[in-house]
Amino acid sequence: MVNWTEVFKLALSRECSRVMFSREWPPEQRRIKGFIVYNVYDPPDVNLEDYALLFTGLVEQETRVSYLDILTKLPCVDLTADFHCVTGWSVSNVSWRGVKVRDIMSKPLSNAKYALVIGADGYTTNIPINALMEDTSIVAYAMNGSILSKDHGFPLRLVIPSRYGWKSAKYVKEVRLIDEVQLGYWESLGYHDNGDPWLEERFRNEEGSHRPRRGVKVEK
């Protein structure tokens, strides 16, 4: 049986390369001190010894990587990036630790245009393949020096700092590459397929609006 306390200590003490996502402040975003946490569904309970991340669909070879290997074997990075929520708030200089997506996933096939990201809680979001493969797109297992809490996506969270926060899916378990857009949860309610904060791509058209969000909680 895995001693997860020791695994977490090792994961937090490893030497990791550093990467920063730094851009000018996006339009219509206000700085706040702590995250406002949203959950569409209840955070899932998972068996860590069985938990794995899958890359499926239009890849040269389907990939399954265990949670243990992500924490202890794959090359890790410390990413510093601002986090921008589509509802208009942002948190500056969040520190994430994890593994670059492109260091885990087998090479995408040439006809892969989007990824459908699936969480262990049932949440989904679609992401353009170019955003998924950016140097600063990671699968995170820690935030601000601690292993992710359930509120922030434990065990694993996709972090894509070039997009609004709803694209950074929590509890991620599968990334499925596809050749045309397949709408995720918020996208099916009118949210944008690309979600670039600097282009204010909040909604697919001007008739969109922010929908009520479940389980709102302010983290100090």
N, C-alpha and C positions, 0 to 999 in steps of 0.2 A: 504494500500500500504506500502511496506517495505521501511524504511528509510535506504538505503544502506550505506550512509555516516556513520551512527551510527553503523551499523553492521560491517563495515570494522574497525572502531575504536575498537570495542569489540574484533574482531578476532585478532587484532594485540596486544591487551593489556592482553589477557588471559595468565594465567600461564600454560606453556607447559613443558612436560618432554623433556630431551635432549638426543640426540643420535648422534654418530659420526661414519662415515665410513672412516677408515684410513688404507691405504695400501701404500706400496712402489710405486714409480712413475712407470707407465707402459712404456714399450719400445717405442721409436720413437715418444714421445709426447713432445711438447715444451710449456712452460708456456707463456701465454699472460695475459694482465691486465684486459681485458673486453671481453665479449662474441662477437663472430661473429654470427649474427642471420640469420637463414635460414628459408624460408617458401616455402613449396611445393605449397600450395594454399594460397589464400588470407585469412587473419585472419577473422573468422566468427563474425557476430553480433548475440548476443544471448539475449533472455529475461531472466534476472536473476531470476525472480520469478517462471519461469517454468523450469529453468535449473536443471537437475538432473543427477547423475551418476548411470548407470545401470551395474549390474553384472549378466550376463546371461550365458546360456549354461550348462556346466557340473558342476553345484553347487547344494548343497542340497536344496536351495531355492533361486529363483531369488530375487535380492535385488535392490531397487531403493532408493537412498538417495538424498535429495534435497541439493542444493548449500548452502542454509541457514543453514541447520543442520550441514553440514560439517564445516562451519565457526564458529558455535556457540555452538553446543551440543556434538559432538563427541570428544573423548580425543585427544588432539593435541600434536604434537612433533615438536621440533626444530632440524632439521638435518643439520649437517655440513659435507660437502663432496666435494672433488675435482670433477670437471666436465671434461670429456674427450671426445672430438669429434673425429670421425673416420678419419677426414681429417688431423689430426696430431696436433691440438692445444688443450690446456687444461687451465682451470681457477681454481686456488687453493682456497680452503676453502669457497665455496659458502654456504650461509645460506638459508635454505628452511624452511618454516613452513607449516604444513599440518597434515594429518591423515594417519597412517599406513594402507596399503592396507588390511592387514589381520584383522584390527579392523573394517573394513567396510564390507568386503565380507563374504558371507556365506561360510561354509566349502566346498572346492572343492571335487568333487567325485573322487574316486580312479583312474579312467581312464582318468582324465584330465592331459594332458601333456604340452599343450601350452595355451597361451591366445592370442587372436587377439584383439588388442587395437584399438579403432575407435575414431577419433576426430570429433568434430562438423564441421570441415572444409573438411572432407572427407579423411583425412590422416589415414593410417593404418600401424601398425607394429605388428609382432608376437614376443612373448616373452616366454621363457621356464617357466613353472609354478613354478619351484624352485626359479627362480630369482624374480618373482612377489611376492612370499610369504616371501622373506627375511625381517629381522627385520628393515632394512634401506630402504625398498621400500615404498614410500609414494605417496599419492595424495596431491600435494602442491597447496596452494592458495596464498602464499606470498613468496617473495625472497628478501634477504638482507634488511629485515625490512619494506618492502612495499608490498601492494597487487600486485600480478602479473600484469605486463603490457601486452598489446596484443602481443607485440613482443615475450614475454616469456611464453605465453600460457593462458592468462586470458580467462575464469575464473579459470580453473583447469588444472594442468599439472601433469602427471605421472612422478615421479623421481625415477630412478633405478640406483644408483651410481656404482653398480658392472658391468654395461654394458656401451658401447659407447652411446653417447648422442642421437642418432637417435631412440633409444628404449624408451627414456623419452618423450613420445608423448604429444604434446601440445593440448589444447582445448578438453581434453578427455571427452567423453560422454558415452562410453560403453566399458566394458571389457568382452569379450565373451570367456569362457573356452571351449577348444576343445580337441579331443583325438588324433589328428595328426596335423602336421604343415600346416598352411594355410598362404601363403606368403602375407606379407604386401607390402607397396609401394616400399621401398628400397630393400627389400628381393627379390622382383620379378625382380629387376634389377641386381641381383647377390650378394647382400650384405648378410652377414652371419646370420643364424637363431639364433645363441647364442650371438655373439657380445661381447666377453670378451676382454677388452683392454690388460690384462696381458698375454693373449694367442695370441694377435694380430689377433683376429678373425674378420677381416674386410670384407673378401669376402668368398664366398662359395668355390671358387677354385682360383688357382693362376692366372687365366686369367681375374679376375675381375679388375676393375679400378674405381677411383672416377668419378662419373658422375657430369655434371654441376648442380649447385644448384641455385635456383631462389631467388631473393630478398635478396642478401647479404648485410649486414649492420654491421658495427663495432660499438659496444657500448663502449664508453670511461669509 
